[in-house]
Amino acid sequence: MKCIILAAGYATRLYPLTENFPKPLLEVAGKTILDRLIDDIDAYIDEFILVSNHKFFDQFSDWVKERKITVIDDGSIRNEERLGAVRDLELAVNASQIEEDCMVMAGDNLLDFSLKSFIGFFQEKDCSCVMCHEENRIEALRKTAVITTDGDHKILTYEEKPEQPKGNLAVPPFYIYKAKDIVRVSEALQDGCSYDAPGSFAVWLSGRSDMYAYPMPGRRYDIGDLKSYQNVCELFEEH
């Protein structure tokens, strides 16, 4: 299995902290966000592929010098020029000629549980999978991907930022795609798939392939602004 890390964003809400520094390399309790994600599943992944923007490409390249990580430059230098997560995903799939199962994740989220259990769920279902958690705030559901599932965790409906959510299961940016599915990214974009949100490809795919949702056994921390970064640092220092 390979793993694509989407890390080409500019984290403008964290300025000035990230004005000249990539958010995934921020430290939380003495360890970078990326190190925490990668060290958790390193034994399960044949190759990590990180998509960076051009502005932070050299910083990511210095960080990966002694790791089995390929860094791909998407060419953008400003937030207004960003390609969008699905186009970055397409870039990684094509540049690395991926033809096997592939985990895809955002490089700026933290979890208080191991992704190993998500990999086990994927292997059990033998289908492309997402993670999910309950979210009962309507305003939060309108800002994320929302699914409904059956008793076996099979996805029944999947919407990106719905105005009227059909359920309360939110999907964070962690996915595992079967080889036959990950190679369809270009097809999805040609078919009109939205390119900005990373979940847009999963939404498109859900209408064409069986998919399952893994109920998260813990919490995910999205570091969106300076206050949330400070809170996460304090929380992880305590534990």
C-alpha positions in Angstrom: 0.0 0.0 0.0 1.1 3.5 -0.8 0.1 6.7 1.0 -0.5 10.1 -0.5 -0.2 13.1 1.8 -1.9 16.3 0.7 0.2 19.1 2.0 0.0 21.9 -0.6 -2.1 24.3 1.3 -1.1 27.7 2.6 -2.8 27.7 6.1 -3.6 31.4 5.8 -5.7 31.3 9.0 -2.5 30.5 10.9 -0.6 33.5 9.7 1.9 34.8 10.7 3.0 31.4 12.1 2.7 29.7 8.7 3.3 32.6 6.4 6.8 31.2 5.6 6.5 27.7 7.1 4.3 24.7 6.2 1.6 23.8 8.7 2.3 20.0 8.6 5.8 20.6 10.0 4.6 22.5 13.0 5.6 20.8 16.2 3.0 19.5 18.7 4.6 18.3 22.0 8.0 18.1 20.5 7.1 16.2 17.3 5.9 17.5 14.0 2.3 16.8 12.8 3.6 14.8 9.9 6.0 12.7 12.0 3.1 11.7 14.2 1.0 10.6 11.3 3.7 8.8 9.4 5.4 7.0 12.4 2.0 5.5 13.2 1.7 3.6 10.0 5.2 3.4 8.6 5.4 -0.4 8.8 2.3 -0.7 6.6 3.3 1.7 3.8 5.6 0.9 0.9 6.0 4.5 -0.1 4.8 7.9 1.1 4.2 10.5 -1.5 3.8 14.1 -0.3 2.3 16.8 -2.5 3.7 20.3 -1.7 3.2 23.7 -3.2 6.3 25.3 -4.7 6.7 27.8 -1.9 7.3 25.1 0.7 8.9 22.4 -1.5 12.4 23.0 -0.3 11.4 22.8 3.4 9.6 19.5 2.9 12.5 18.2 0.8 14.9 19.0 3.7 12.6 17.3 6.2 12.3 14.0 4.2 16.0 13.5 3.4 16.3 10.3 5.5 12.8 9.0 5.0 11.2 6.9 2.3 9.1 9.8 1.1 8.8 11.3 -2.4 8.0 15.0 -2.5 6.1 16.3 -5.5 5.9 20.1 -6.3 2.5 21.2 -7.6 4.0 24.4 -8.9 1.8 26.9 -7.0 3.4 29.8 -5.1 0.4 31.6 -3.7 -2.9 30.6 -2.1 -4.8 32.1 -5.0 -2.9 29.8 -7.4 -3.5 26.5 -5.5 -4.6 23.6 -7.7 -7.0 22.1 -5.2 -6.8 18.8 -3.3 -8.3 16.6 -6.0 -6.0 18.0 -8.7 -3.0 17.5 -6.3 -4.2 13.9 -5.8 -4.3 13.4 -9.6 -0.8 14.8 -9.9 0.5 12.3 -7.3 -1.3 9.3 -8.8 0.0 10.1 -12.3 3.5 11.2 -11.3 4.1 8.1 -9.2 2.2 5.8 -11.5 0.2 4.4 -8.7 -1.5 1.1 -9.5 -2.0 -0.4 -6.0 -4.2 0.3 -2.9 -3.6 3.8 -1.6 -4.2 5.7 1.6 -4.9 9.4 1.1 -4.8 11.9 4.0 -4.4 15.6 4.7 -1.1 16.3 6.3 -2.3 18.8 8.9 -4.7 16.8 11.1 -3.9 15.0 14.4 -5.6 11.9 15.8 -5.6 10.5 19.3 -5.9 6.9 18.0 -3.9 4.8 15.6 -4.7 4.5 11.8 -3.7 0.9 12.0 -7.3 0.0 12.9 -8.5 1.9 9.8 -6.2 -0.2 7.7 -7.6 -3.4 9.3 -11.1 -2.2 8.6 -10.2 -1.6 4.9 -8.7 -5.1 4.6 -11.8 -6.7 6.1 -14.2 -4.9 3.8 -12.0 -5.2 0.7 -13.5 -2.0 -0.7 -12.5 1.7 -0.7 -13.2 3.2 2.7 -13.4 6.5 4.5 -13.4 7.4 8.2 -16.4 9.0 9.9 -17.6 10.4 13.3 -20.8 11.7 14.7 -21.4 15.4 14.4 -24.6 16.9 15.6 -24.0 20.6 15.0 -25.8 21.6 11.8 -23.4 24.4 11.1 -20.4 22.0 11.3 -22.1 19.5 9.0 -22.7 22.2 6.4 -18.9 22.7 6.2 -17.8 19.1 5.7 -18.6 15.9 3.9 -21.6 14.0 5.3 -22.6 10.3 4.8 -25.3 7.9 5.8 -24.6 4.2 6.2 -26.4 0.8 6.7 -25.9 -1.6 9.5 -22.7 -3.0 7.9 -21.1 0.5 7.6 -21.7 0.5 3.8 -22.1 4.1 2.5 -25.6 4.8 1.3 -25.4 8.6 0.6 -22.4 10.9 0.4 -22.6 14.7 0.1 -19.9 17.4 0.3 -21.0 20.4 2.4 -24.8 19.8 2.2 -27.2 22.6 3.0 -29.6 20.1 4.4 -27.6 17.1 5.7 -29.3 13.7 5.4 -27.4 12.3 8.4 -24.9 13.2 11.1 -21.8 11.2 10.1 -19.0 13.6 9.1 -16.0 12.5 7.1 -12.5 13.8 7.9 -9.8 13.8 5.2 -8.6 10.2 5.6 -9.3 7.7 2.9 -8.1 4.3 1.7 -8.8 3.5 -2.0 -8.7 0.2 -3.8 -6.3 0.2 -6.7 -9.1 0.0 -9.2 -10.6 3.2 -7.7 -7.6 5.4 -7.1 -6.7 5.3 -10.8 -10.1 7.0 -11.6 -9.1 10.4 -10.3 -8.6 11.9 -13.8 -11.8 10.4 -15.0 -13.6 12.0 -12.0 -12.2 15.4 -12.8 -13.1 15.1 -16.5 -16.6 14.2 -15.4 -16.9 17.4 -13.5 -15.8 16.4 -10.0 -15.1 19.4 -7.8 -11.4 19.8 -7.3 -11.0 21.9 -4.2 -12.1 19.6 -1.2 -10.3 16.3 -0.8 -13.6 14.5 -0.2 -15.0 15.5 -3.6 -13.4 12.5 -5.3 -14.8 10.1 -2.6 -18.3 11.7 -3.2 -17.9 11.1 -7.0 -16.6 7.6 -6.4 -19.4 6.6 -4.0 -21.9 6.7 -6.8 -19.9 4.3 -8.9 -18.3 1.9 -6.5 -19.1 0.3 -3.1 -17.6 2.1 -0.2 -17.6 1.7 3.5 -17.1 4.0 6.5 -14.9 3.3 9.5 -16.4 4.7 12.8 -13.5 6.6 14.4 -12.6 5.2 17.9 -11.2 8.5 19.0 -10.9 12.2 18.1 -9.5 14.1 15.2 -8.0 17.5 15.7 -8.1 20.0 12.8 -5.6 22.7 13.4 -7.3 25.6 11.7 -6.2 28.7 13.5 -3.7 29.9 16.1 -6.1 29.2 19.0 -6.8 25.6 17.9 -3.0 25.0 17.5 -2.4 26.3 21.0 -5.1 24.1 22.4 -3.8 21.0 20.6 -0.3 21.6 21.9 -1.5 21.9 25.4 -3.6 18.8 25.1 -0.8 16.6 23.8 1.7 18.0 26.3 -0.7 16.8 29.0 -0.9 13.3 27.6 
